[in-house]
Amino acid sequence: MRLPDHADRLVLILAVAYAWVLTLGTIVIRTRALRRHLTRGRRRTYSVFRLACAICLI
């Protein structure tokens, strides 16, 4: 990358994508049907990020 503006945009896009994935993970945790589909029992085995990635693949 030659221009610092390109790096700034890339960091912004990555930050927005990360926030979106964490939001999806939070929705999975709060939605009982989704949580039952992706977790076992009461204890969460995956992180919020991983749960969001899993829901995107379904």
Secondary structure as GFF3:
##gff-version 3
##sequence-region A 1 58
A	DSSP	alpha_helix	4	30	.	.	.	ID=ss1
A	DSSP	alpha_helix	32	38	.	.	.	ID=ss2
A	DSSP	alpha_helix	48	57	.	.	.	ID=ss3
###
